[in-house]
Amino acid sequence: MLENNIKTVQDNIVRAAKKAGRNPQDILLIAVSKTKPADMVLDVYNTGIRDFGENKVQEIVAKSQVLASDIRWHMIGHLQRNKVKQAIEKSCLIHSVDSVRLATKISEEAVKAQKTVEILLEINIANEETKYGFKAEDAYDVLKEIAAMPGIRVRGLMTSAPFVDNPEGNREYFKHLKQLCVDLKAKNIDNTSMDFLSMGMTNDYMVAVEEGATHVRVGTAIFGERNYNI
Ligand SMILES: *Cc1c(COP(=O)(O)O)cnc(C)c1O
């Protein structure tokens, strides 16, 4: 079942990429394994997937202890400052940098660990009250400030679009984020590359790929529904 799910998602990514005249190789599928047990992660790993997304550092720590060391863990959820040290140890990319305070802490811990930490700035593209992230109009100022911090390299932007029944409803948001990323890249700020665009989840990843996503974060379509009550 998991194997079929992966195949379906991969085929859909290829189709969406081709439709938009993009190379499917330029899109990384991140299997979002939050709340799912390590044995399910292993099943997905065995289909060839190496990139997994979690929204809690504790889950990355627990799963990385029992799973292969060549897994790349992506931190995609709101990160508390007291978890930063572990997050930079265990993850390859922090997608969810949503405040200057958090970036400051990441910078401090990166310097201590003598590392350069790759991050994305989370943008609240639809200005939803319930969501974390910077406002699009603040992105340039925030990027300049964060890019100047030692130990940090800003690779691009991330967003979680609104939950909608019809994914076409999010196309304008994905277009907006892509344009924002292009505009920021053109500023050529030191320690930024702005070549990553993390957008698209189970409901809307095909539209996101058509609009330029380089990283899609897919959970339910691979692992099935999540049960938060266990
Ligand atoms: C849970 C989550 C996903 C995956 O959501 P699905 O709808 O299950 O694909 C993607 N991104 C973030 C930030 C998440 O928290």
The ligand as a Gaussian input file, in Angstrom:
#p B3LYP/6-31G(d) Opt

LIG

0 1
 C        1.685000      17.935000       8.418000
 C        2.401000      18.878000       7.513000
 C        2.533000      18.591000       6.139000
 C        1.908000      17.381000       5.467000
 O        0.525000      17.514000       5.422000
 P       -0.404000      16.507000       4.579000
 O       -1.630000      17.284000       4.309000
 O       -0.636000      15.327000       5.446000
 O        0.334000      16.149000       3.345000
 C        3.255000      19.484000       5.370000
 N        3.820000      20.597000       5.907000
 C        3.713000      20.889000       7.208000
 C        4.357000      22.125000       7.724000
 C        3.005000      20.048000       8.064000
 O        2.903000      20.353000       9.367000

